Amino acid sequence: MTAMTPTLAFWSDDEPLECVSFLPEAPDVVTFTFQAPSGALFRFKPGQFVTLELPVAGGPLHRTYTVSSSPSRPTSLTITVKAQAGSIGTRWMLDHLRPGMRIRAIGPGGTFSHLNHPSPKYLFVSAGSGITPMMSMTTFIYDSGRAADIVFINCARRPSEIVFRQRLEHMASRMAGLELAWVVDQPDRYQPWTGYRGPFNQLLLGLTAPDYMEREVFCCGPEPFMTAVREALAGLGYDMDRYHQESFTAPVGSTDAVPEDVTPAEDAAAQVEFALSGKTVECTETDTLLAVARSAGLVIPSGCTFGVCGTCKVRKTGGQVHMVHNGGITDDDIAEGYILACCSNPIGKVSIEA
């Protein structure tokens, strides 16, 4: 009798994620581990993100988080979050999300991955929780068992706030070619610090990665930090086509071209038909489909609201829209009739599956 090869099942966002553990990493930073209740495996590119639907008071809240685990370890998926001052969704996770709870997730999505830009030499630069996609990509490379050439720079306020420090140092002790550089604003009290101190600048870049011109650069962190990294590289004549960054704030000077023949008119009437709910709403062409849906009491999941995360992707079944996005949807999706509700304006009468 011929043995049957088992068929691998992969998770899709039709199935919720079940929290199986959580691990404090640093002050207000926690890693949550999820598994698929069905036992399905996870398939994604290192550096991609998912959008979680969080059951906060007042209705579900959608927040986008980069996956910190690697697809080379597909039995679970981890998300590492940092609660900022005034955060709602992340604070709910730290205070309430515990093993056994299930939440809806959308994704994975995003193009921020070293697999999309193969190179013999990489420079990973991050600050704060921006370390998460770098951790995923580095773990993936580490798990391949091959020698690598990575300079990994992470900036934090204090040494105690460096996320994944011990895990990365362990990998660096067992993999040739992983060079770590920790940069802090100030040391912890009563803890001597012999590493780098100060803001990211051209001098620091030259000290930590003298051959930066030869490296593919990936950057993630707060917008002011990424601006400093961009300006440092550009000022030194680096080829910025080899610079990649992950951000869930509005990108600077990076939007899809606006079709000249289709422009929303402020005083032009429009109409949106929500095919699944049976509602039809009058609006103007300068209203976004997401805003029209909310005014009608309909929920279209959304995250960033400016076309980066892709959470609000819906299928357009009729009519024409004006869409200016920031990478949250692929050309293949657009060809199949999908649009992003957060950055699409109805031109005349439009019908969508919502």
Steps between C-alpha positions, in 0.01 A plus 500: 500500500634843408521743790291812455680833534308723742368825355621808683229748595593867519323763706283759328331796659164321481613331824562692824830497684518345845736656752711225659757702698634846571851605601606839643802621302568850636304778674153507335616252235345153476529217247175311439514154344207377293406171341221400264229305688492255208872432526568666163849633430586862431632614163628853445813692406729613783427868560129488412220613732152397610208713615332398823135568581507594868174490701552826688220689671291689249540255214770305320827681436736397218872536559786392276806322643807352337551128560813453714532125442637333188314285245782251545325416830147462363315337790443833672491871429627765739422869522710729718324820602598812690239711677561868434354781704131526416486173307166320511532176306850405616417590861194275480724217382743545789222521757249245369630266227584169663547134399179333380351817352432514127506809283445566132800585285533623143803432286784448465587801288777739409809493278765590759712184481858421412364220281371768262849655475763224499849622583825345625528772768229661714479791742203480738438826689222531757384685807264390776235252388615555141735212575219247437530459120880489535463220754280303261739542208810423708342188648407382152859543380634335817271200458632443147827386656702697247762764570366852472626857483271717713574814698215538748465843663234560763443824688324527837473745784674269749667156485210351699263607219681311223249241382629150406854585616577160653348304211693697240826468693442125519449484122811713444702254712396212273490661154794646315436842353241648735643821649294670772520867597290626791457877525340666805419853608613437857610206717290335767572614851782306669553297181825581314453536123790458259304513172402790278317806634323786328269563203527327165717705263759464226784450747319215672419345162867504403607345831247217501487419126804642317395322179141631507525597133511128411200402711124479440347712777179421688375755756210501746415721795331830589468740208757754635751216538444374146531855370841528672612170344381605151670837523825348627514254212391745232754756621778246454397418144339165572285351221156557653343246265660246735341655810175346631293600799191376680263758636135519603496877482447688177804455274694805386470559128392145423159460347360338192456728204165676476325435169465834325168409339324406825494766770244529782302822486404655833153605382427185296238262636579130534325187619637188668310173498603250766401178328515261797313720747251635246562864587543785254651827624514840333830686538749719311794390293747632758368261767699181546314170482610427857346826625178431309479151649546633852235766447260219404585301814694236305830357620781459249813389688772764476839560650726782381228688299742625232561201278799327659370199693235371257254411777206677332529310171157437347380388158346758271217347298400803297592857418826691515709629791796731540757318717834633623666240719843452660577138420221328692359323196663310214450542129355147489238594763408812303468295184258271684281797595623572853547849638595656833198668658708745703654670198238448228253767394183411309464646152128509434326177602712224653414155638720308742474171688438623853 
